Amino acid sequence: MYKDFQEHLKAELQSIRDAGLYKEERVITSAQQAAIKVKPGKDVLNFCANNYLGLANNPQLIEAAKKALDTHGYGMASVRFICGTGDLQKQLEEKISEFFGTEDTILYTSCFDANGGVFEPLLDENDAIISDALNHASIIDGVRLCKAQRYRYANANMEELENCLKTAQAQRHRLIVTDGVFSMDGNVAPVDKIYALAEKYNAMVMVDESHSAGVVGHTGRGTTEFFNLRGKVEIITGTLGKSFGGAVGGFTTGKKEIIAMLRQRSRPYLFSNSIPPMVAAAGVKMFEIMGETNDLQDKLHSNTEYFIGRMKAAGFDIKPTQSAICAVMLYDAKLSQDMAARLQEEGIYVTGFYYPVVPKGQARIRVQVSAGHEKEHLDRCIAAFTKVGKELGVLK
Ligand SMILES: *Cc1c(COP(=O)(O)O)cnc(C)c1O
């Protein structure tokens, strides 16, 4: 029965390989941190994790998770509204609202689920969703699940957004949705301008802070801190899988009626398990730490500034960025792969991206700076880039 389909898949897989687009997984055998071990036993410095605050292997979070295993057990074995809501999950929701200055929060098992479950319960065919062309795949999928009229504007293009808003006056409600930081370039969405247009054209705003929470803004509260819009935008989504410890979990936070409706109708919340108590407990601890000190954000910001300054001084072409994402532009696809491979030999773990992940002719290596990096790690990375860059003719 399987034979025809098997042949079909084999041919498809081969064509992916032939196009040079086959994704291999590289196996890490240590904890996720600045210095890691990858198979078959090589020590490398990690510059391609979303571990922006270096919390993925933080002893205080591990301690909190272990304690919760003893007090609250391993799993919830239920969706939230039947019997999967624990005190730790409720506490975590409160901490998230406090952190972002929002009214209420609902947890999901991922931000992919948060985005998948946010549009359909709130909007229908009478409404409009206006979306940045570079928004994350989970936003695109979430929008597909919703019957609202769809509009799309080129990345951060406010003229196009304004045109969409004019046309969308024909609909009942309008929601503009954007990533806070775009993951391939590191640019911050112009949420100030988006918010001003939303006011002018009677629209709501949703920001996905997955790459910006913990990173952007003096205290890492994300784009609403960066643009002085704390508590203003209607909907924020985000992940616990990047800056915030890197384990698993997502959330939607914002206006209380919106969150209340999601608790009634959001399908990934109603029909999927709750995050485990140990993850909730570590999350609570994490937000407590952030409430007490800004040390990690300060270190991330100074690390990023140092790294980008030195890379530019070395002669690299760096995309303008306001986050911890540093796109080293190489333009040529093969060069991006060769350079990433050579860097790994030099003990620097990075990833090269090329079409279709980024536009044609825009290949690059994306470096992600972390508060978990020490100055010595950054210097080794810059030295390796410089050495390999000269070798491959990227630097003169
Ligand atoms: C990583 C990411 C997600 C997905 O987060 P998960 O919690 O890993 O599912 C969603 N949106 C954006 C913008 C992201 O960068």
The ligand as an SDF file (V2000), in Angstrom:
LIG
                    3D

 15 15  0  0  0  0  0  0  0  0999 V2000
   10.4110   31.4300   17.6680 C   0  0  0  0  0  0  0  0  0  0  0  0
    9.2150   32.1710   17.2830 C   0  0  0  0  0  0  0  0  0  0  0  0
    7.9390   31.6450   17.4520 C   0  0  0  0  0  0  0  0  0  0  0  0
    7.7150   30.2320   17.9310 C   0  0  0  0  0  0  0  0  0  0  0  0
    7.9760   30.1080   19.2960 O   0  0  0  0  0  0  0  0  0  0  0  0
    7.8580   28.6660   19.9750 P   0  0  0  0  0  0  0  0  0  0  0  0
    7.5090   28.9430   21.3920 O   0  0  0  0  0  0  0  0  0  0  0  0
    9.1920   28.0190   19.8020 O   0  0  0  0  0  0  0  0  0  0  0  0
    6.7750   27.9270   19.2630 O   0  0  0  0  0  0  0  0  0  0  0  0
    6.8470   32.4310   17.1360 C   0  0  0  0  0  0  0  0  0  0  0  0
    6.9990   33.6790   16.6560 N   0  0  0  0  0  0  0  0  0  0  0  0
    8.2190   34.2140   16.4430 C   0  0  0  0  0  0  0  0  0  0  0  0
    8.3310   35.6070   15.9140 C   0  0  0  0  0  0  0  0  0  0  0  0
    9.3680   33.4820   16.7460 C   0  0  0  0  0  0  0  0  0  0  0  0
   10.5570   34.0060   16.5270 O   0  0  0  0  0  0  0  0  0  0  0  0
  1  2  1  0
  2  3  1  0
  2 14  2  0
  3  4  1  0
  3 10  2  0
  4  5  1  0
  5  6  1  0
  6  7  2  0
  6  8  1  0
  6  9  1  0
 10 11  1  0
 11 12  2  0
 12 13  1  0
 12 14  1  0
 14 15  1  0
M  END
$$$$
